[in-house]
Amino acid sequence: MTNLIASDGQAFTDITETTTGTVKRFVLWGFREDEVSAFDSIHYSMWVSQLRAAMLKGLQATISHPVGRRSVQSVELTAGP
């Protein structure tokens, strides 16, 4: 991961694909303020915490997203060997 951008109502991350070395920008979330529930807000903040930890500690972050789309469905960290 090369970048993490979070602000009111939206967040993005730039991820380097391990197979191709290509950097792609993914949408963690983007919404109008009145559309987000308390549950979703906590859920999204956990993604940001995980990605921040990956950047600081050099961990591998894996994101899941629908084929052909760049909206993130889940974030997973791998501690390594």
N, C-alpha and C positions, 0 to 999 in steps of 0.2 A: 504494500500500500504506500502510495506516495503523497497522498493528500487527504485531508478530512476537513470539510467545510460545513459548519452548522450555524444556523441563525434562526430567528423566529419564523416558524412555519415551513422551514425546509432544511435539508441536509444532503450532502453529496460526499462521495468518496471516490478517489481515483485508485484503481486496483490494477496491478500488472499481472497479466495472464502468464502463468508459469510455462505453458506450452509454447506460446508465441513471443513472449516478451512485450506484447502490445499493452499500452496503458489505456484503460477504458474508464469513463466516468459513470458511476451508478448513483441512482437516486435512493437515498435511505428513506426519506419521506418528503412530502410537499403537500401542504394543505392550507386551507383557510383556518384561522384560529378557532372558529366556532364549530369546526368539523371533528376535532380531536377529542376523544374521551380521556379521562384520567388514566385508564388502563393503557391506552395506546401511547400516551405521553411517557409513562414509565417504561413501557416496552422499547420505545425509540431511544430513550436516554440510556438504556442498557446497551443497545447497539453501539452508541457513541462511546460509552465506557469501554466496551470490548475492543473497538477499533483503536481507541487512544492507547490502551494497554499494548496492543499489537505493535503500534508505531514505536512506543517508548522502549519496549522489551525485545523488539525484533522477532515477534511471534508471527506465524503464518495465519492469515485471516482468510477464511473461505466464506463466500457469500453465495446464496442461492437466489435465482431469479428466473422468471419465465423465459423460455427460448425466444430470442428476438426482441426482448424488452430489457430495459435497464433499471427496472424498479425492483428493489431488494425485497425478498421474502423472509430471509433469515441470515444471521451472522454467526459464524462458528470460529473459535480460536483453536489452534493446534500448538501445544507446548513444545513439540519436537522430541527428539530422542533423549 
